[in-house]
């Protein structure tokens, strides 16, 4: 069970969070795809329709998909996060992010020289 620590009036208290974050299993990826499809589909129906299946990026070397699930009997999916390692080995095997989605470029001091 995950918890967060709060500092209140110089006392340390613990609060239980109603969800758990963990690495996605193969079985989670269908739920992840459905959540992405619904979220994008509300504003861009054509894009939402293309996201009904897990994406290739979900399986790429250096990518990790995490899921947050409520701690109730149903274990409903609350949210997802996909991370991409800048480099997973030398030489760099990373591909640039696809152009249909925004990407965050890391700070200069975080970049490895072999991954220019």
N, C-alpha and C positions, 0 to 999 in steps of 0.2 A: 504494500500500500504506500503510495507516494504521499509526501507531506511537505508543507512549506513552513519556514520558520519566520515568525514575525517579531519585531522588536517594538514593544509597546510599554511606555512609561518605565523604561529601564528593566523590563522583565522579558525574558525570552519565552515565547509561547509557540505552540505547534498547532497547525491547522491541517486537517486532513482534506486533501483535494478529491473531488468527486470523479477523477479520471486517472488513467494510467497511460504513460507514454512508453512505447516499446518499438523494437524493430519489426517491420511488417513481415509476416510469413507469406508464403506463396498463396495461401488461402485468403489473406487480407487484400491482395492486390485487386481482386474483383470489386470489393467494397470501395477501395481507393478510387478505382476507375469510375464507379457509379457516382461517388461524391464529386469528383472533378467534373464529370459530365453534367450533373445537376447544377453545380455552382456556375460553371461557364455558360451552360445552356440557358440560364435565366436571362442573360444579357446578350449572348451571341449564340443563338440556336444552332447555327451551322457548325461552329466550333464544338459546342457541347455534344453534338451527334458524333463527331469524330473521336471523342474521348471515352466512348463506352467500353473500350477494352484497355487493359494496361498498356502503357506506352513502351517503346523499345528502350527508352532511357531508364525505365524502372529496373531493367535487367543488366545494364551496362556495368562494366568493371569500374569501380570508383564511385558508383552511385548507391546510396542507401535510402530506403523509404521508411519513414517512421509513422506510426499511427497513434492517435490519442483516442482511447475508448472509455466511455463512461463505465463506472464500476457498479452498474445495476445488473439485474438478471439478464437483460437483453444484450448488454455490452455494446450499445450503439456507438457507431463511429462518430467522433466529435470533429476530428480534423486530421490532416496529413502534412508531412513535410518530406521533401526529397532533397537530399544534399548531394553535391557532386565534388569529389576530391579534385583539387587543381591538378595533381599528378599522382598516379598510383605506382609508377615505376619509371625508371630511366631506360630507354628514352620515353618521353612523355607520350601517352596514348590518348590524352584527353581530346575530345572533339568540342568545338565551340557549341554553345547552346543553340537550339533551333530558333529561328527568327520569329516564330509565332508567339513567343512568350518572353516577357521581360527577364533580364538577368542582372545580377548585381556583380560588379567587378570588384575584386578584393583590393585592399589597400596595397600600395606599392611595397611597403616593408614586409608584407605577408607573401609576396610572390617569390617563387623559387627561380633562380637564374636559369635552370635547365628547362623551364616551362614558359619561355617568352612567347 
